[in-house]
Amino acid sequence: MKPESENRLSRLKEVAAVFFKLGVIGFGGPAAHIAMMEDEIVHKRKWMDRQHFLDLIGATNLIPGPNSTEMTMHCGHERAGKLGLFFAGAAFIFPAFVLTGILAYLYTTYGALPEVQPFIFGIKPAVLALIAGAIFKLGKKALKGIEIGILGALVLTASLLGVNEVLALLSAGILGMLYFSISRGETVKKQGFIPLLLTSTSSKLIAISTTKVFWTFLKVGAVLYGSGYVLFAYLDAELVTAGWMSRQQLIDAIAVGQFTPGPVLSTATFIGYQLNGVAGAAAATVGIFLPSFLFVLLLNPLVPKMRKSAVLRHFLDSVNIAAVAVMVAVLFAMGADTLVDWKSYLIAAVGFFLTFGPYKPGSLWLVLTGALMGFALSFI
């Protein structure tokens, strides 16, 4: 039998290896990342059951920061404790940090980025299938009756109409908690209440100190909710309005965050490098992700306690079905943007066959297949 210290070290290595791999192949945004995690953590490795994974998704959607990165931290915590939380998050972020740093160097030195569009063209339709597969499995777990299904349909409708996803999730949680508690004769007073922790072409760049870069991105990471478009709005106010960089440079930085693997907040690495070289890239990256580590460290122990309380269990169940509904809305939006011609439809069809067919090769091979098909079809 292995000593406890050796077993802990083995688990930390496993956590780092798993999330480094996901950081390398994690194209497609948060929904795709979560789908990959569900496949790797719940299905293959069985670190937790699907219900707990779903609870973590629901809770994570209610705190600031990049949801998929925060989910890596939750998963790392479940496997290897508090150190696992930090190992998982760092391993997932590191590939994007390195790749984005290289792209920032090329952009700053040569004023252009490498041509990767054919590969990205192929990856995007493929990850649609990956997301659909996760929605199917998580949706089966979250759908616990007709009433909660109606709640999910309402959130889906609201999301498709453009309602803020955090507002939709929180509203669904409160509405579901009140409805199911009252209809089943439960009260907040009787069950007790654990409060949720809601924290609720080229122009010359100005040289900014490393400390200032760190504090600027720390502030953004502490209050950021939503997608890359929301990140754009925050950074536009912090950087462009302050005269630190041009809007075109910010648009280029956001684009890099979108087409590199891993979290879209790797945009911070790109911008930090432009503002103050390697030190600026490191300061911006640490600054924007540090709040997420702290939020998850506080939130993780609360999720099992919420599941044990009848009233808060209704809140979690309602938020969970809402989170699945938001993923469906994201899938629709991504599909509308991605499926533009016969090539994209062909890649998506292959992706759906690999996801739902008799032979399921896993997320890594699905992403590689999409990338290679995109490259090959670019010659037609």
C-alpha positions as CSV (number, residue, x, y, z in Angstrom):
1,M,0.0,0.0,0.0
2,K,1.4,3.4,-1.0
3,P,2.2,6.0,1.8
4,E,-0.3,8.8,2.0
5,S,2.3,11.4,0.8
6,E,3.2,9.3,-2.3
7,N,-0.5,8.8,-3.1
8,R,-1.1,12.5,-2.8
9,L,1.9,13.3,-5.1
10,S,0.6,10.7,-7.6
11,R,-2.8,12.4,-7.6
12,L,-1.3,15.8,-8.1
13,K,0.7,14.6,-11.1
14,E,-2.4,13.0,-12.5
15,V,-4.4,16.2,-12.1
16,A,-1.6,18.3,-13.8
17,A,-1.3,15.8,-16.7
18,V,-5.1,15.7,-17.3
19,F,-5.6,19.4,-17.3
20,F,-2.5,20.2,-19.3
21,K,-3.8,17.9,-22.0
22,L,-7.2,19.7,-21.9
23,G,-5.4,23.0,-22.0
24,V,-3.6,21.9,-25.2
25,I,-6.8,20.6,-27.0
26,G,-9.3,23.0,-25.4
27,F,-10.6,24.8,-28.5
28,G,-14.2,26.0,-28.8
29,G,-14.8,28.1,-25.7
30,P,-16.2,27.3,-22.3
31,A,-19.0,25.0,-23.4
32,A,-16.5,22.9,-25.3
33,H,-14.1,22.8,-22.3
34,I,-16.8,21.7,-20.0
35,A,-17.9,19.0,-22.5
36,M,-14.3,17.7,-22.6
37,M,-14.1,17.7,-18.8
38,E,-17.3,15.8,-18.5
39,D,-15.9,13.1,-20.8
40,E,-12.5,13.0,-19.1
41,I,-13.4,13.4,-15.4
42,V,-16.9,11.8,-15.1
43,H,-17.0,9.3,-17.9
44,K,-13.4,8.0,-18.2
45,R,-11.8,8.6,-14.8
46,K,-14.9,8.7,-12.6
47,W,-13.4,11.3,-10.2
48,M,-17.0,12.2,-9.3
49,D,-20.5,11.4,-10.4
50,R,-22.5,13.3,-13.0
51,Q,-24.8,14.9,-10.4
52,H,-21.9,16.5,-8.4
53,F,-20.3,17.6,-11.7
54,L,-23.5,19.3,-12.6
55,D,-23.8,20.9,-9.2
56,L,-20.3,22.4,-9.6
57,I,-21.3,23.8,-13.1
58,G,-24.4,25.4,-11.6
59,A,-22.6,27.0,-8.7
60,T,-19.6,28.1,-10.8
61,N,-21.9,30.0,-13.2
62,L,-22.9,32.3,-10.3
63,I,-19.4,33.6,-9.5
64,P,-17.2,35.9,-11.5
65,G,-14.4,34.6,-13.7
66,P,-14.0,32.1,-16.6
67,N,-16.4,29.3,-15.9
68,S,-14.5,26.5,-17.6
69,T,-11.2,27.4,-15.9
70,E,-13.0,27.5,-12.5
71,M,-14.4,24.0,-13.3
72,T,-10.9,22.7,-13.8
73,M,-10.1,24.0,-10.3
74,H,-13.2,22.3,-8.8
75,C,-12.2,19.0,-10.4
76,G,-8.6,19.3,-9.2
77,H,-9.9,19.9,-5.7
78,E,-12.1,16.8,-5.8
79,R,-9.2,14.6,-6.9
80,A,-6.3,16.1,-4.9
81,G,-7.6,18.6,-2.4
82,K,-6.6,22.3,-2.2
83,L,-3.3,21.8,-3.9
84,G,-5.1,19.9,-6.7
85,L,-7.2,23.0,-7.2
86,F,-4.1,25.1,-7.9
87,F,-2.4,22.4,-10.0
88,A,-5.4,21.9,-12.2
89,G,-6.0,25.6,-12.8
90,A,-2.3,26.3,-13.5
91,A,-2.0,23.3,-15.8
92,F,-5.0,24.3,-17.8
93,I,-3.9,27.9,-18.2
94,F,-0.2,27.2,-18.9
95,P,-0.5,26.0,-22.6
96,A,-2.6,29.0,-23.5
97,F,-0.2,31.3,-21.7
98,V,2.8,29.9,-23.7
99,L,1.1,29.9,-27.1
100,T,-0.5,33.3,-26.6
101,G,2.9,34.7,-25.5
102,I,4.5,33.4,-28.7
103,L,1.8,34.9,-30.8
104,A,2.2,38.2,-28.9
105,Y,5.9,38.2,-29.7
106,L,5.2,37.5,-33.4
107,Y,2.5,40.2,-33.5
108,T,4.7,42.8,-31.8
109,T,7.8,41.9,-33.9
110,Y,6.3,41.3,-37.3
111,G,2.9,43.0,-37.1
112,A,1.1,39.8,-38.2
113,L,-0.1,36.5,-36.9
114,P,0.4,33.0,-38.3
115,E,-2.2,31.6,-40.7
116,V,-4.2,29.1,-38.6
117,Q,-7.7,29.7,-40.0
118,P,-8.0,26.4,-41.9
119,F,-7.4,24.4,-38.7
120,I,-9.8,26.6,-36.6
121,F,-12.4,26.3,-39.4
122,G,-12.3,22.5,-38.9
123,I,-12.2,22.5,-35.1
124,K,-15.3,24.6,-34.6
125,P,-17.9,22.3,-36.3
126,A,-16.3,19.3,-34.6
127,V,-16.7,20.7,-31.1
128,L,-20.4,21.4,-31.8
129,A,-20.8,17.6,-31.5
130,L,-18.7,17.5,-28.4
131,I,-21.0,20.1,-26.7
132,A,-24.1,18.4,-27.9
133,G,-22.9,15.1,-26.3
134,A,-22.3,16.8,-23.0
135,I,-25.7,18.5,-23.1
136,F,-27.3,15.2,-23.7
137,K,-25.6,13.5,-20.8
138,L,-25.9,16.4,-18.3
139,G,-29.5,17.2,-19.5
140,K,-30.6,13.6,-18.6
141,K,-29.3,14.1,-15.1
142,A,-30.7,17.6,-14.7
143,L,-34.1,16.9,-16.0
144,K,-35.9,15.6,-12.9
145,G,-39.5,16.1,-13.9
146,I,-41.9,18.1,-16.1
147,E,-41.9,21.2,-13.9
148,I,-38.1,21.6,-13.9
149,G,-38.1,20.9,-17.6
150,I,-40.5,23.9,-18.0
151,L,-38.1,26.0,-16.0
152,G,-35.3,25.0,-18.3
153,A,-37.3,25.8,-21.4
154,L,-38.0,29.3,-20.0
155,V,-34.3,29.9,-19.4
156,L,-33.5,28.6,-22.9
157,T,-36.0,31.1,-24.3
158,A,-34.7,33.9,-22.3
159,S,-31.1,33.1,-23.3
160,L,-32.0,33.0,-27.0
161,L,-33.7,36.4,-26.6
162,G,-30.5,37.8,-25.2
163,V,-31.1,37.9,-21.5
164,N,-27.9,38.0,-19.5
165,E,-26.9,34.4,-18.6
166,V,-26.0,35.1,-15.0
167,L,-29.3,36.9,-14.4
168,A,-31.2,34.0,-16.1
169,L,-29.4,31.4,-13.9
170,L,-29.8,33.3,-10.7
171,S,-33.5,34.0,-11.4
172,A,-34.1,30.4,-12.2
173,G,-32.4,29.3,-9.0
174,I,-34.5,31.6,-6.8
175,L,-37.7,30.9,-8.7
176,G,-37.2,27.1,-8.5
177,M,-36.1,27.2,-4.9
178,L,-39.3,29.1,-3.9
179,Y,-41.7,27.1,-6.1
180,F,-40.4,23.6,-5.1
181,S,-40.0,24.5,-1.4
182,I,-43.6,25.8,-1.2
183,S,-45.1,23.1,-3.3
184,R,-43.5,20.4,-1.1
185,G,-44.2,22.1,2.2
186,E,-40.6,23.0,2.9
187,T,-39.4,26.4,4.3
188,V,-36.1,28.1,4.4
189,K,-36.5,28.5,8.2
190,K,-37.1,24.9,8.7
191,Q,-34.2,23.6,6.6
192,G,-31.7,26.3,7.4
193,F,-30.0,28.6,4.9
194,I,-26.4,28.7,3.8
195,P,-25.8,32.1,2.1
196,L,-24.4,31.9,-1.4
197,L,-21.1,33.7,-2.0
198,L,-22.0,36.0,-4.9
199,T,-19.3,38.4,-5.6
200,S,-22.0,39.7,-6.9
201,T,-3.2,49.3,-38.0
202,S,-0.8,50.0,-35.4
203,S,-0.5,52.7,-32.9
204,K,2.3,53.0,-30.4
205,L,1.7,51.4,-27.1
206,I,2.4,53.2,-23.8
207,A,4.9,51.5,-21.5
208,I,3.0,50.5,-18.4
209,S,4.6,49.2,-15.1
210,T,4.3,45.5,-14.3
211,T,2.5,46.4,-11.0
212,K,0.0,48.6,-12.8
213,V,-0.7,45.8,-15.4
214,F,-1.2,43.3,-12.5
215,W,-3.7,45.5,-10.6
216,T,-5.6,46.4,-13.7
217,F,-6.2,42.8,-14.7
218,L,-6.8,41.7,-11.1
219,K,-9.6,44.2,-11.0
220,V,-11.1,42.8,-14.3
221,G,-10.8,39.2,-13.1
222,A,-12.5,40.0,-9.8
223,V,-15.7,41.4,-11.4
224,L,-15.9,39.7,-14.8
225,Y,-19.0,37.8,-15.7
226,G,-20.0,36.5,-19.1
227,S,-18.4,35.8,-22.5
228,G,-15.5,37.2,-24.5
229,Y,-17.7,40.0,-25.6
230,V,-18.1,41.1,-22.0
231,L,-14.4,40.9,-21.6
232,F,-14.0,43.2,-24.6
233,A,-16.2,45.8,-23.0
234,Y,-14.2,45.6,-19.7
235,L,-10.9,45.9,-21.4
236,D,-12.1,48.6,-23.7
237,A,-12.9,50.7,-20.7
238,E,-9.7,49.9,-18.8
239,L,-7.2,50.0,-21.7
240,V,-8.5,51.9,-24.7
241,T,-10.2,54.7,-22.9
242,A,-7.1,55.1,-20.8
243,G,-5.0,55.4,-23.9
244,W,-2.9,52.4,-23.2
245,M,-3.6,50.8,-26.6
246,S,-5.8,51.2,-29.7
247,R,-9.2,49.5,-30.2
248,Q,-7.8,47.6,-33.2
249,Q,-5.0,46.2,-31.1
250,L,-7.6,45.1,-28.5
251,I,-9.7,43.5,-31.2
252,D,-6.6,41.6,-32.4
253,A,-6.0,40.5,-28.8
254,I,-9.5,39.2,-28.3
255,A,-9.3,37.3,-31.6
256,V,-6.1,35.6,-30.4
257,G,-7.9,34.6,-27.2
258,Q,-10.8,33.1,-29.2
259,F,-8.7,30.9,-31.6
260,T,-6.1,29.7,-29.2
261,P,-6.9,26.6,-27.0
262,G,-7.8,27.0,-23.3
263,P,-9.5,30.0,-21.6
264,V,-10.3,33.0,-23.7
265,L,-8.9,35.1,-20.8
266,S,-5.5,34.2,-22.2
267,T,-6.2,37.5,-24.1
268,A,-4.6,39.0,-21.0
269,T,-1.3,37.4,-21.8
270,F,-1.3,38.9,-25.3
271,I,-2.1,42.4,-24.0
272,G,0.3,42.2,-21.1
273,Y,3.2,41.3,-23.4
274,Q,2.4,44.3,-25.6
275,L,2.3,46.6,-22.6
276,N,5.4,45.4,-20.8
277,G,7.0,42.4,-22.5
278,V,7.3,39.0,-20.7
279,A,6.9,40.5,-17.2
280,G,3.7,42.3,-18.4
281,A,2.4,39.0,-19.9
282,A,3.0,37.2,-16.6
283,A,1.5,40.0,-14.5
284,A,-1.6,40.2,-16.6
285,T,-2.2,36.5,-16.6
286,V,-1.7,36.1,-12.9
287,G,-3.9,39.1,-12.2
288,I,-6.9,38.1,-14.3
289,F,-6.9,34.4,-13.1
290,L,-6.0,34.9,-9.4
291,P,-9.5,35.9,-8.3
292,S,-10.9,32.6,-9.8
293,F,-8.6,30.5,-7.6
294,L,-9.8,32.3,-4.5
295,F,-13.5,32.2,-5.4
296,V,-13.3,28.5,-6.1
297,L,-11.4,27.8,-2.9
298,L,-14.3,29.5,-1.0
299,L,-17.1,28.0,-3.0
300,N,-16.1,24.4,-3.3
301,P,-16.8,23.3,0.3
302,L,-20.2,24.9,0.1
303,V,-21.6,22.9,-2.8
304,P,-22.0,19.5,-1.0
305,K,-23.6,21.4,2.0
306,M,-26.1,23.0,-0.5
307,R,-27.0,19.6,-1.8
308,K,-27.7,18.3,1.7
309,S,-30.2,21.2,2.4
310,A,-33.6,20.5,0.9
311,V,-34.3,24.1,0.1
312,L,-30.8,24.8,-1.4
313,R,-31.0,21.5,-3.2
314,H,-34.0,22.9,-5.1
315,F,-31.9,26.0,-5.8
316,L,-29.1,23.8,-7.2
317,D,-31.4,21.7,-9.3
318,S,-33.0,24.8,-10.8
319,V,-29.6,26.4,-11.5
320,N,-28.4,23.1,-13.0
321,I,-31.2,22.8,-15.5
322,A,-30.7,26.5,-16.3
323,A,-27.0,25.9,-16.9
324,V,-27.9,23.1,-19.4
325,A,-30.4,25.4,-21.1
326,V,-27.7,28.1,-21.4
327,M,-25.4,25.5,-23.0
328,V,-28.1,24.7,-25.5
329,A,-28.4,28.4,-26.3
330,V,-24.6,28.6,-26.8
331,L,-24.8,25.6,-29.1
332,F,-27.4,27.2,-31.2
333,A,-25.4,30.5,-31.4
334,M,-22.2,28.6,-32.3
335,G,-24.0,26.5,-34.9
336,A,-25.4,29.6,-36.6
337,D,-21.9,31.2,-36.8
338,T,-20.1,28.0,-37.7
339,L,-22.2,26.0,-40.1
340,V,-21.8,28.2,-43.1
341,D,-21.2,25.9,-46.1
342,W,-21.1,22.2,-47.1
343,K,-17.5,21.8,-45.7
344,S,-18.6,22.8,-42.2
345,Y,-21.7,20.6,-42.3
346,L,-19.5,17.7,-43.4
347,I,-17.1,18.2,-40.5
348,A,-20.0,18.6,-38.1
349,A,-21.6,15.3,-39.4
350,V,-18.4,13.4,-38.8
351,G,-18.1,15.0,-35.4
352,F,-21.6,13.9,-34.4
353,F,-20.9,10.3,-35.7
354,L,-17.8,10.1,-33.6
355,T,-19.7,11.5,-30.5
356,F,-22.9,9.5,-30.7
357,G,-21.9,6.5,-32.9
358,P,-20.8,3.1,-31.8
359,Y,-17.1,4.1,-31.7
360,K,-16.3,7.1,-29.4
361,P,-12.7,8.0,-29.7
362,G,-12.8,10.9,-27.2
363,S,-12.4,14.6,-27.3
364,L,-8.7,14.7,-28.3
365,W,-9.2,12.7,-31.4
366,L,-12.4,14.6,-32.2
367,V,-10.5,17.9,-32.1
368,L,-7.6,16.5,-34.2
369,T,-10.0,15.1,-36.8
370,G,-11.8,18.4,-37.1
371,A,-8.5,20.3,-37.5
372,L,-7.1,17.9,-40.1
373,M,-10.4,17.9,-42.1
374,G,-10.5,21.7,-42.0
375,F,-6.9,21.9,-43.4
376,A,-7.6,19.2,-46.0
377,L,-10.8,20.8,-47.2
378,S,-9.2,24.2,-47.5
379,F,-7.5,23.0,-50.7
380,I,-10.9,22.3,-52.4
